[in-house]
Amino acid sequence: MNSSFFPEPGPIPEPEQHVVPPWFQPPEDEYPVRVLVREFLAHTEGTSLSVSHVDVYSTGIRIKLDWELRRRDESVTDWQMAFGMGHFHRGGGDPASERRLGLALADGTVVTTVDRFNTRQSFLEQPVGWSLMDQAGGGGGGETRYSGSSRLWLWPLPPPGPIELVAEWRARDIPESRIVLDGSALLTAVDGVRSLWRQ
């Protein structure tokens, strides 16, 4: 017998290519310009929210937000909820517990991370005007402290002028708090965006 008992493997089919909409994330083939910020958005005895930098791409900006939580008088259950699902919903949850973020652009437009949840708009549907996505990053902690981060993707590029970054986190005793970013400087940085690949 010349034929094998086991069938020969066939060619591996090409995987289906999924195109990620540009309002979901920055371009994958760009090396952004990083603009340092290093400012506190809010800080209390138990919570620190800070902005470390903004990455500028040709189609939008990505704001790096970091937080540090310190255990106060919470019970074990409440403390675990503080860095579990309870307080990190990015929209559609309880406003008293979720972390809410937004931007006020120079032309008067207000865009937040909860807009699409409030309007029940599909994330696959191209937004009208600007879109702000909360791309939660990693985090970790233990019995007394927790560290985490988010990256806020604003698409498309903002208009020239100041940008107010606003945060509210009632469960961590943070009312509406804000800092101002120099939107004109961010737009100037677009000229320095480079391709990752040799053309």
BATORDREN-560446 format. One record per residue (C-alpha): residue in one letter; chain; residue number from 1; x, y, z. Coordinates in Angstrom, 1 decimal, decimal comma, padded with zeros to 4 digits. Example, Ala and Ser with C-alpha at 12.3 -4.5 7.8 and 13.67 -1.06 7.14 Angstrom:
2
@drendren: A; sefi: A; lumdren: 1; px: 012,3; py: -004,5; pz: 007,8 .
@drendren: S; sefi: A; lumdren: 2; px: 013,7; py: -001,1; pz: 007,1 .
// end
This chain:
199
@drendren: M; sefi: A; lumdren: 1; px: 000,0; py: 000,0; pz: 000,0 .
@drendren: N; sefi: A; lumdren: 2; px: 001,3; py: 003,4; pz: -001,0 .
@drendren: S; sefi: A; lumdren: 3; px: -001,3; py: 005,5; pz: 000,6 .
@drendren: S; sefi: A; lumdren: 4; px: -001,0; py: 006,5; pz: 004,3 .
@drendren: F; sefi: A; lumdren: 5; px: -003,6; py: 005,6; pz: 006,8 .
@drendren: F; sefi: A; lumdren: 6; px: -003,6; py: 009,2; pz: 008,0 .
@drendren: P; sefi: A; lumdren: 7; px: -004,7; py: 011,9; pz: 005,5 .
@drendren: E; sefi: A; lumdren: 8; px: -002,0; py: 014,4; pz: 004,5 .
@drendren: P; sefi: A; lumdren: 9; px: -002,6; py: 017,9; pz: 006,0 .
@drendren: G; sefi: A; lumdren: 10; px: -004,1; py: 020,4; pz: 003,6 .
@drendren: P; sefi: A; lumdren: 11; px: -003,1; py: 024,0; pz: 003,2 .
@drendren: I; sefi: A; lumdren: 12; px: -004,0; py: 026,3; pz: 006,1 .
@drendren: P; sefi: A; lumdren: 13; px: -006,7; py: 028,7; pz: 005,0 .
@drendren: E; sefi: A; lumdren: 14; px: -006,0; py: 032,4; pz: 005,3 .
@drendren: P; sefi: A; lumdren: 15; px: -007,7; py: 033,8; pz: 008,3 .
@drendren: E; sefi: A; lumdren: 16; px: -010,5; py: 036,3; pz: 007,8 .
@drendren: Q; sefi: A; lumdren: 17; px: -009,3; py: 039,8; pz: 007,9 .
@drendren: H; sefi: A; lumdren: 18; px: -011,2; py: 042,1; pz: 010,3 .
@drendren: V; sefi: A; lumdren: 19; px: -010,9; py: 045,8; pz: 009,6 .
@drendren: V; sefi: A; lumdren: 20; px: -011,0; py: 047,7; pz: 012,9 .
@drendren: P; sefi: A; lumdren: 21; px: -012,9; py: 051,0; pz: 012,6 .
@drendren: P; sefi: A; lumdren: 22; px: -010,7; py: 054,1; pz: 013,1 .
@drendren: W; sefi: A; lumdren: 23; px: -012,8; py: 055,3; pz: 016,0 .
@drendren: F; sefi: A; lumdren: 24; px: -012,0; py: 052,2; pz: 017,9 .
@drendren: Q; sefi: A; lumdren: 25; px: -008,2; py: 052,6; pz: 018,1 .
@drendren: P; sefi: A; lumdren: 26; px: -005,2; py: 054,5; pz: 016,7 .
@drendren: P; sefi: A; lumdren: 27; px: -003,7; py: 053,5; pz: 013,3 .
@drendren: E; sefi: A; lumdren: 28; px: -001,6; py: 050,3; pz: 013,8 .
@drendren: D; sefi: A; lumdren: 29; px: 001,1; py: 051,5; pz: 011,3 .
@drendren: E; sefi: A; lumdren: 30; px: 002,0; py: 054,8; pz: 012,9 .
@drendren: Y; sefi: A; lumdren: 31; px: 004,7; py: 055,9; pz: 015,4 .
@drendren: P; sefi: A; lumdren: 32; px: 003,0; py: 058,7; pz: 017,3 .
@drendren: V; sefi: A; lumdren: 33; px: 004,4; py: 061,9; pz: 018,8 .
@drendren: R; sefi: A; lumdren: 34; px: 004,4; py: 061,7; pz: 022,6 .
@drendren: V; sefi: A; lumdren: 35; px: 003,5; py: 065,0; pz: 024,4 .
@drendren: L; sefi: A; lumdren: 36; px: 004,2; py: 064,9; pz: 028,2 .
@drendren: V; sefi: A; lumdren: 37; px: 001,6; py: 066,2; pz: 030,5 .
@drendren: R; sefi: A; lumdren: 38; px: 002,3; py: 064,8; pz: 034,1 .
@drendren: E; sefi: A; lumdren: 39; px: -000,6; py: 066,5; pz: 035,9 .
@drendren: F; sefi: A; lumdren: 40; px: -003,0; py: 065,4; pz: 038,6 .
@drendren: L; sefi: A; lumdren: 41; px: -006,6; py: 065,3; pz: 037,4 .
@drendren: A; sefi: A; lumdren: 42; px: -007,7; py: 064,7; pz: 041,0 .
@drendren: H; sefi: A; lumdren: 43; px: -006,2; py: 063,3; pz: 044,1 .
@drendren: T; sefi: A; lumdren: 44; px: -007,6; py: 062,5; pz: 047,6 .
@drendren: E; sefi: A; lumdren: 45; px: -006,4; py: 060,6; pz: 050,6 .
@drendren: G; sefi: A; lumdren: 46; px: -007,4; py: 057,3; pz: 048,9 .
@drendren: T; sefi: A; lumdren: 47; px: -007,4; py: 058,0; pz: 045,1 .
@drendren: S; sefi: A; lumdren: 48; px: -005,0; py: 059,6; pz: 042,6 .
@drendren: L; sefi: A; lumdren: 49; px: -005,9; py: 060,2; pz: 039,0 .
@drendren: S; sefi: A; lumdren: 50; px: -003,2; py: 061,6; pz: 036,8 .
@drendren: V; sefi: A; lumdren: 51; px: -002,5; py: 062,2; pz: 033,1 .
@drendren: S; sefi: A; lumdren: 52; px: 001,1; py: 061,2; pz: 032,1 .
@drendren: H; sefi: A; lumdren: 53; px: 001,1; py: 061,9; pz: 028,4 .
@drendren: V; sefi: A; lumdren: 54; px: -000,8; py: 062,2; pz: 025,1 .
@drendren: D; sefi: A; lumdren: 55; px: 000,1; py: 060,2; pz: 022,0 .
@drendren: V; sefi: A; lumdren: 56; px: -000,7; py: 062,1; pz: 018,8 .
@drendren: Y; sefi: A; lumdren: 57; px: -001,6; py: 060,2; pz: 015,7 .
@drendren: S; sefi: A; lumdren: 58; px: -002,6; py: 061,5; pz: 012,2 .
@drendren: T; sefi: A; lumdren: 59; px: -006,2; py: 060,6; pz: 012,9 .
@drendren: G; sefi: A; lumdren: 60; px: -006,7; py: 061,3; pz: 016,6 .
@drendren: I; sefi: A; lumdren: 61; px: -005,1; py: 061,6; pz: 020,1 .
@drendren: R; sefi: A; lumdren: 62; px: -004,7; py: 059,0; pz: 022,9 .
@drendren: I; sefi: A; lumdren: 63; px: -004,6; py: 060,2; pz: 026,4 .
@drendren: K; sefi: A; lumdren: 64; px: -002,8; py: 058,1; pz: 029,0 .
@drendren: L; sefi: A; lumdren: 65; px: -004,7; py: 058,2; pz: 032,4 .
@drendren: D; sefi: A; lumdren: 66; px: -003,2; py: 056,5; pz: 035,5 .
@drendren: W; sefi: A; lumdren: 67; px: -004,8; py: 055,8; pz: 038,9 .
@drendren: E; sefi: A; lumdren: 68; px: -003,7; py: 054,7; pz: 042,3 .
@drendren: L; sefi: A; lumdren: 69; px: -006,1; py: 053,5; pz: 044,9 .
@drendren: R; sefi: A; lumdren: 70; px: -005,2; py: 053,2; pz: 048,6 .
@drendren: R; sefi: A; lumdren: 71; px: -007,4; py: 051,3; pz: 051,0 .
@drendren: R; sefi: A; lumdren: 72; px: -009,0; py: 053,5; pz: 053,6 .
@drendren: D; sefi: A; lumdren: 73; px: -011,6; py: 052,1; pz: 056,0 .
@drendren: E; sefi: A; lumdren: 74; px: -013,3; py: 049,8; pz: 053,4 .
@drendren: S; sefi: A; lumdren: 75; px: -014,3; py: 046,3; pz: 054,3 .
@drendren: V; sefi: A; lumdren: 76; px: -012,6; py: 043,5; pz: 052,4 .
@drendren: T; sefi: A; lumdren: 77; px: -015,6; py: 043,1; pz: 050,2 .
@drendren: D; sefi: A; lumdren: 78; px: -015,8; py: 046,9; pz: 049,4 .
@drendren: W; sefi: A; lumdren: 79; px: -012,1; py: 047,1; pz: 048,8 .
@drendren: Q; sefi: A; lumdren: 80; px: -012,2; py: 044,2; pz: 046,4 .
@drendren: M; sefi: A; lumdren: 81; px: -015,1; py: 045,8; pz: 044,6 .
@drendren: A; sefi: A; lumdren: 82; px: -013,1; py: 049,0; pz: 044,3 .
@drendren: F; sefi: A; lumdren: 83; px: -010,7; py: 047,4; pz: 041,8 .
@drendren: G; sefi: A; lumdren: 84; px: -013,1; py: 044,8; pz: 040,6 .
@drendren: M; sefi: A; lumdren: 85; px: -016,0; py: 045,1; pz: 038,2 .
@drendren: G; sefi: A; lumdren: 86; px: -017,9; py: 047,4; pz: 040,5 .
@drendren: H; sefi: A; lumdren: 87; px: -016,1; py: 050,6; pz: 039,9 .
@drendren: F; sefi: A; lumdren: 88; px: -014,6; py: 050,2; pz: 036,5 .
@drendren: H; sefi: A; lumdren: 89; px: -017,6; py: 050,1; pz: 034,2 .
@drendren: R; sefi: A; lumdren: 90; px: -016,9; py: 052,3; pz: 031,2 .
@drendren: G; sefi: A; lumdren: 91; px: -020,5; py: 053,3; pz: 030,7 .
@drendren: G; sefi: A; lumdren: 92; px: -024,0; py: 051,9; pz: 031,1 .
@drendren: G; sefi: A; lumdren: 93; px: -023,5; py: 051,2; pz: 034,8 .
@drendren: D; sefi: A; lumdren: 94; px: -024,4; py: 053,0; pz: 038,0 .
@drendren: P; sefi: A; lumdren: 95; px: -023,2; py: 056,6; pz: 037,8 .
@drendren: A; sefi: A; lumdren: 96; px: -022,6; py: 056,5; pz: 041,6 .
@drendren: S; sefi: A; lumdren: 97; px: -019,9; py: 053,8; pz: 041,2 .
@drendren: E; sefi: A; lumdren: 98; px: -018,5; py: 054,0; pz: 037,6 .
@drendren: R; sefi: A; lumdren: 99; px: -015,5; py: 056,1; pz: 036,5 .
@drendren: R; sefi: A; lumdren: 100; px: -016,8; py: 058,6; pz: 034,0 .
@drendren: L; sefi: A; lumdren: 101; px: -014,6; py: 060,6; pz: 031,6 .
@drendren: G; sefi: A; lumdren: 102; px: -015,1; py: 063,2; pz: 029,0 .
@drendren: L; sefi: A; lumdren: 103; px: -013,6; py: 066,0; pz: 026,9 .
@drendren: A; sefi: A; lumdren: 104; px: -014,9; py: 069,5; pz: 026,2 .
@drendren: L; sefi: A; lumdren: 105; px: -013,4; py: 070,6; pz: 022,9 .
@drendren: A; sefi: A; lumdren: 106; px: -012,5; py: 074,1; pz: 021,9 .
@drendren: D; sefi: A; lumdren: 107; px: -015,6; py: 074,5; pz: 019,6 .
@drendren: G; sefi: A; lumdren: 108; px: -018,0; py: 073,7; pz: 022,4 .
@drendren: T; sefi: A; lumdren: 109; px: -018,4; py: 070,0; pz: 021,6 .
@drendren: V; sefi: A; lumdren: 110; px: -018,7; py: 067,6; pz: 024,6 .
@drendren: V; sefi: A; lumdren: 111; px: -017,8; py: 064,0; pz: 024,1 .
@drendren: T; sefi: A; lumdren: 112; px: -017,8; py: 061,3; pz: 026,9 .
@drendren: T; sefi: A; lumdren: 113; px: -017,0; py: 057,7; pz: 027,4 .
@drendren: V; sefi: A; lumdren: 114; px: -020,7; py: 057,0; pz: 028,2 .
@drendren: D; sefi: A; lumdren: 115; px: -022,3; py: 058,6; pz: 025,1 .
@drendren: R; sefi: A; lumdren: 116; px: -022,8; py: 055,4; pz: 023,2 .
@drendren: F; sefi: A; lumdren: 117; px: -024,2; py: 053,6; pz: 026,2 .
@drendren: N; sefi: A; lumdren: 118; px: -026,7; py: 056,4; pz: 026,8 .
@drendren: T; sefi: A; lumdren: 119; px: -027,9; py: 056,5; pz: 023,2 .
@drendren: R; sefi: A; lumdren: 120; px: -027,6; py: 052,7; pz: 022,6 .
@drendren: Q; sefi: A; lumdren: 121; px: -025,6; py: 053,5; pz: 019,5 .
@drendren: S; sefi: A; lumdren: 122; px: -023,8; py: 050,5; pz: 018,0 .
@drendren: F; sefi: A; lumdren: 123; px: -020,0; py: 050,6; pz: 018,4 .
@drendren: L; sefi: A; lumdren: 124; px: -019,7; py: 049,5; pz: 014,8 .
@drendren: E; sefi: A; lumdren: 125; px: -021,7; py: 052,5; pz: 013,6 .
@drendren: Q; sefi: A; lumdren: 126; px: -019,5; py: 055,5; pz: 012,6 .
@drendren: P; sefi: A; lumdren: 127; px: -020,2; py: 058,2; pz: 015,1 .
@drendren: V; sefi: A; lumdren: 128; px: -021,4; py: 061,6; pz: 014,1 .
@drendren: G; sefi: A; lumdren: 129; px: -018,7; py: 064,2; pz: 015,1 .
@drendren: W; sefi: A; lumdren: 130; px: -016,2; py: 063,0; pz: 017,6 .
@drendren: S; sefi: A; lumdren: 131; px: -015,9; py: 059,7; pz: 019,5 .
@drendren: L; sefi: A; lumdren: 132; px: -014,1; py: 059,0; pz: 022,8 .
@drendren: M; sefi: A; lumdren: 133; px: -013,3; py: 055,4; pz: 023,6 .
@drendren: D; sefi: A; lumdren: 134; px: -012,0; py: 054,2; pz: 027,0 .
@drendren: Q; sefi: A; lumdren: 135; px: -009,4; py: 051,5; pz: 026,2 .
@drendren: A; sefi: A; lumdren: 136; px: -008,8; py: 050,2; pz: 029,7 .
@drendren: G; sefi: A; lumdren: 137; px: -005,3; py: 049,0; pz: 030,3 .
@drendren: G; sefi: A; lumdren: 138; px: -003,8; py: 046,7; pz: 032,9 .
@drendren: G; sefi: A; lumdren: 139; px: -003,8; py: 046,9; pz: 036,6 .
@drendren: G; sefi: A; lumdren: 140; px: -003,0; py: 045,1; pz: 039,7 .
@drendren: G; sefi: A; lumdren: 141; px: -002,9; py: 045,4; pz: 043,5 .
@drendren: G; sefi: A; lumdren: 142; px: -003,4; py: 043,7; pz: 046,8 .
@drendren: E; sefi: A; lumdren: 143; px: -004,8; py: 044,2; pz: 050,3 .
@drendren: T; sefi: A; lumdren: 144; px: -004,0; py: 047,9; pz: 050,6 .
@drendren: R; sefi: A; lumdren: 145; px: -003,2; py: 049,4; pz: 047,2 .
@drendren: Y; sefi: A; lumdren: 146; px: -004,2; py: 049,1; pz: 043,5 .
@drendren: S; sefi: A; lumdren: 147; px: -002,7; py: 050,7; pz: 040,4 .
@drendren: G; sefi: A; lumdren: 148; px: -004,3; py: 050,8; pz: 036,9 .
@drendren: S; sefi: A; lumdren: 149; px: -004,5; py: 052,8; pz: 033,7 .
@drendren: S; sefi: A; lumdren: 150; px: -006,7; py: 053,8; pz: 030,8 .
@drendren: R; sefi: A; lumdren: 151; px: -006,1; py: 055,1; pz: 027,3 .
@drendren: L; sefi: A; lumdren: 152; px: -008,7; py: 057,5; pz: 026,0 .
@drendren: W; sefi: A; lumdren: 153; px: -008,8; py: 057,5; pz: 022,2 .
@drendren: L; sefi: A; lumdren: 154; px: -010,3; py: 060,6; pz: 020,7 .
@drendren: W; sefi: A; lumdren: 155; px: -011,2; py: 060,3; pz: 017,0 .
@drendren: P; sefi: A; lumdren: 156; px: -010,8; py: 062,3; pz: 014,8 .
@drendren: L; sefi: A; lumdren: 157; px: -008,3; py: 065,0; pz: 015,7 .
@drendren: P; sefi: A; lumdren: 158; px: -009,7; py: 067,8; pz: 017,9 .
@drendren: P; sefi: A; lumdren: 159; px: -010,2; py: 071,4; pz: 016,7 .
@drendren: P; sefi: A; lumdren: 160; px: -007,5; py: 073,9; pz: 017,5 .
@drendren: G; sefi: A; lumdren: 161; px: -007,7; py: 075,4; pz: 021,0 .
@drendren: P; sefi: A; lumdren: 162; px: -007,9; py: 074,2; pz: 024,6 .
@drendren: I; sefi: A; lumdren: 163; px: -009,3; py: 070,8; pz: 025,5 .
@drendren: E; sefi: A; lumdren: 164; px: -010,8; py: 070,2; pz: 029,0 .
@drendren: L; sefi: A; lumdren: 165; px: -010,4; py: 066,6; pz: 030,3 .
@drendren: V; sefi: A; lumdren: 166; px: -013,1; py: 065,9; pz: 032,9 .
@drendren: A; sefi: A; lumdren: 167; px: -013,4; py: 063,0; pz: 035,3 .
@drendren: E; sefi: A; lumdren: 168; px: -016,0; py: 062,0; pz: 037,9 .
@drendren: W; sefi: A; lumdren: 169; px: -015,7; py: 059,0; pz: 040,2 .
@drendren: R; sefi: A; lumdren: 170; px: -018,2; py: 059,3; pz: 043,0 .
@drendren: A; sefi: A; lumdren: 171; px: -017,5; py: 056,0; pz: 044,6 .
@drendren: R; sefi: A; lumdren: 172; px: -013,9; py: 057,3; pz: 045,2 .
@drendren: D; sefi: A; lumdren: 173; px: -015,1; py: 060,7; pz: 046,4 .
@drendren: I; sefi: A; lumdren: 174; px: -014,0; py: 062,5; pz: 043,3 .
@drendren: P; sefi: A; lumdren: 175; px: -016,5; py: 065,1; pz: 042,0 .
@drendren: E; sefi: A; lumdren: 176; px: -016,2; py: 066,6; pz: 038,5 .
@drendren: S; sefi: A; lumdren: 177; px: -012,5; py: 067,4; pz: 038,2 .
@drendren: R; sefi: A; lumdren: 178; px: -010,7; py: 068,8; pz: 035,2 .
@drendren: I; sefi: A; lumdren: 179; px: -007,4; py: 069,8; pz: 033,6 .
@drendren: V; sefi: A; lumdren: 180; px: -006,8; py: 071,7; pz: 030,4 .
@drendren: L; sefi: A; lumdren: 181; px: -004,7; py: 070,3; pz: 027,6 .
@drendren: D; sefi: A; lumdren: 182; px: -003,2; py: 072,5; pz: 024,8 .
@drendren: G; sefi: A; lumdren: 183; px: -005,1; py: 071,2; pz: 021,8 .
@drendren: S; sefi: A; lumdren: 184; px: -003,2; py: 073,6; pz: 019,4 .
@drendren: A; sefi: A; lumdren: 185; px: 000,1; py: 072,1; pz: 020,6 .
@drendren: L; sefi: A; lumdren: 186; px: -001,2; py: 068,6; pz: 020,0 .
@drendren: L; sefi: A; lumdren: 187; px: -002,2; py: 069,5; pz: 016,5 .
@drendren: T; sefi: A; lumdren: 188; px: 001,2; py: 070,9; pz: 015,8 .
@drendren: A; sefi: A; lumdren: 189; px: 002,7; py: 067,6; pz: 016,9 .
@drendren: V; sefi: A; lumdren: 190; px: 000,9; py: 065,8; pz: 014,1 .
@drendren: D; sefi: A; lumdren: 191; px: 003,6; py: 066,8; pz: 011,7 .
@drendren: G; sefi: A; lumdren: 192; px: 006,0; py: 064,6; pz: 013,5 .
@drendren: V; sefi: A; lumdren: 193; px: 004,0; py: 061,4; pz: 013,2 .
@drendren: R; sefi: A; lumdren: 194; px: 005,9; py: 058,7; pz: 011,3 .
@drendren: S; sefi: A; lumdren: 195; px: 005,1; py: 055,5; pz: 009,6 .
@drendren: L; sefi: A; lumdren: 196; px: 006,3; py: 052,3; pz: 011,3 .
@drendren: W; sefi: A; lumdren: 197; px: 007,3; py: 050,8; pz: 008,0 .
@drendren: R; sefi: A; lumdren: 198; px: 009,8; py: 051,9; pz: 005,3 .
@drendren: Q; sefi: A; lumdren: 199; px: 007,9; py: 053,3; pz: 002,4 .
// end
